[in-house]
Amino acid sequence: MSVTLTPTKCLEEIAAISSTTLLDINWSVRLVTASSKVSSLQQPIVLLQLRLLDKSCNDDEQAKWLTVELNEDELNSFVEKLKQMKNLMWALEKK
């Protein structure tokens, strides 16, 4: 899924992410067997739950869960982006 952001919205998104701390990750794989459009469907999905805390808060009780549902193509794309981030971090560490 692709979303086009204006430069202002992009900066807002970056600011929101950079002011958030990842506290925990939960994940599960599920098999979708039906949907409102198809009566029989066999599609695996990953549910990724991220527990996030705004850096301005000091209380873990105020953390919120963000749940993301990914199909196989979306998961592969996400993993590829994570690999790119890891490679960039390694390159910056070596400098």
C-alpha positions as CSV (number, residue, x, y, z in Angstrom):
1,M,0.0,0.0,0.0
2,S,1.4,3.4,-1.0
3,V,0.4,6.7,0.5
4,T,1.5,10.0,-1.0
5,L,2.4,12.6,1.6
6,T,2.9,16.3,1.2
7,P,6.2,17.6,2.5
8,T,4.5,19.1,5.5
9,K,2.7,15.8,6.3
10,C,5.9,13.9,5.8
11,L,7.7,16.1,8.3
12,E,4.9,15.6,10.8
13,E,5.1,11.9,10.4
14,I,8.9,11.9,10.9
15,A,8.5,14.1,14.0
16,A,5.8,11.7,15.4
17,I,8.0,8.7,14.9
18,S,11.2,10.3,16.3
19,S,9.4,11.4,19.4
20,T,8.3,7.8,20.1
21,T,10.0,4.9,21.9
22,L,9.4,1.3,21.0
23,L,8.8,-0.6,24.2
24,D,7.7,-4.0,23.0
25,I,6.8,-6.1,19.9
26,N,4.3,-8.9,19.6
27,W,3.5,-10.8,16.5
28,S,1.4,-13.7,15.3
29,V,0.6,-15.4,12.0
30,R,-3.0,-16.1,11.2
31,L,-4.9,-17.8,8.4
32,V,-7.8,-15.8,6.9
33,T,-10.3,-18.3,5.8
34,A,-13.1,-16.0,4.6
35,S,-13.9,-12.4,3.9
36,S,-16.9,-10.3,3.0
37,K,-16.0,-10.6,-0.7
38,V,-14.8,-14.3,-0.9
39,S,-16.5,-17.1,1.0
40,S,-13.5,-19.4,1.0
41,L,-10.0,-17.9,1.3
42,Q,-6.7,-19.3,2.5
43,Q,-4.5,-16.3,3.1
44,P,-1.8,-16.1,5.8
45,I,-1.4,-12.7,7.5
46,V,0.9,-11.4,10.1
47,L,-0.4,-9.3,12.9
48,L,2.4,-7.0,14.2
49,Q,1.8,-5.2,17.5
50,L,4.1,-2.4,18.5
51,R,3.9,-0.9,22.0
52,L,4.9,2.8,21.7
53,L,5.5,5.5,24.2
54,D,5.8,9.2,23.5
55,K,9.2,10.4,24.8
56,S,7.5,13.2,26.6
57,C,5.8,10.7,28.9
58,N,7.7,9.0,31.7
59,D,4.9,6.5,32.5
60,D,4.9,3.2,30.7
61,E,1.2,2.9,31.6
62,Q,0.5,5.6,28.9
63,A,2.0,3.5,26.2
64,K,-0.3,2.7,23.3
65,W,-0.4,-0.4,21.0
66,L,-0.3,0.0,17.3
67,T,-1.5,-3.1,15.4
68,V,-0.5,-3.6,11.7
69,E,-1.8,-6.4,9.5
70,L,0.4,-7.5,6.7
71,N,-0.1,-10.0,3.9
72,E,2.8,-11.9,2.4
73,D,3.8,-9.2,-0.2
74,E,3.5,-6.4,2.4
75,L,5.6,-8.4,4.9
76,N,8.3,-9.1,2.3
77,S,8.4,-5.4,1.5
78,F,8.6,-4.5,5.2
79,V,11.4,-6.9,5.8
80,E,13.3,-5.6,2.8
81,K,13.0,-2.0,4.1
82,L,14.3,-3.2,7.5
83,K,17.3,-4.8,5.8
84,Q,18.0,-1.5,4.0
85,M,17.8,0.4,7.3
86,K,20.2,-2.1,8.9
87,N,22.7,-1.8,6.1
88,L,22.6,2.0,6.3
89,M,23.2,1.8,10.1
90,W,26.1,-0.5,9.6
91,A,27.6,1.8,6.9
92,L,27.3,4.8,9.3
93,E,28.9,2.9,12.1
94,K,32.0,2.1,10.0
95,K,32.6,5.8,9.2
